[in-house]
Amino acid sequence: MGFFKNIMRKLAESSIFSIVGTTDTIANHYLKLKTSFPDKLEAQIYEEIIKFRYSIIPLKEEWRYNDLLEQAKKVSDLIK
């Protein structure tokens, strides 16, 4: 059992775990917004997710945040 716990600890400390956690958080946030506001366009939901994410941990460069928001406006349907 110690071997398994050691592997799980190393996995939890890896960047893969943080990517999976971030993806899970974004997916849950998307589903919550889509359920609460079914008429909202995909681009609007994407913009809300970006704003939420970077309100928690802001980017150092303001231009990157603005660039992400501009890209969000150009997004068509994410899910069909």
N, C-alpha and C positions, 0 to 999 in steps of 0.2 A: 504494500500500500504506500510506503514511503516513496517509491519510485514514481508512482502515478501522481502523488501530491506534488512532487518536485517538478514533473513535466507540466502539470496544470499551473503551478506557480510561475514557471518560466514563460508559459504561454500568456498568462495574464499580464506579465510585465512587458511583453513584446509589443511592437507597433501593430502587428496584425490584430491584436485584441482591441486596440484603440480604434482602428479602422472599422472593425465590426461594430463596436459600440457607437461610433459616430453614425454609421449607416443605419443602425437600428433606431437611434434617436431621430434622425431625419425622416425615416419612414414613418415612425409613430407620429411625428409632428405633421407630416403630410396627411396621413389618414385622419387625424383629429381635425385639421382644417377643412379637408374635403367633406367630412361628415357634418361639421358645423355649418359650413358655407358651400353647399353643393353647386350653387350657381357661379361660384368664383372661378375665373379662368385659371388654367395651369400656370401661366406666367405670373399671375398675381400671387398664387400659392408659393411658387418658387421664390418670388421677391420677399414674401413674408418669412419664409424659412431662412433666407440669407440675412435679413434684418435681425431675426431672433438669434441666429447663431453668432453673429458678430456683435450683438449687444452684450453677450456673455464674455467673449474673448475678442476684443477689437483687433483689427489688423493694424500693424505699425504704419503701413503706407495707406493713406486715405485714397489714393488713386486706384488701388486694387479693389477696395470696397465699392467705389463708384463704378468701376469697370464691371464687377459682378452684377450690380444692379442694372446696368445698361444691357448686359447679356440676358438678364432675366426678362426684360421687356421684349426680346426677340424670340423667346422660347414659344414654340407652338405646343400642341398637346404632347404631354409627356407619356400619358397612358391613353390608349385608344381601345 
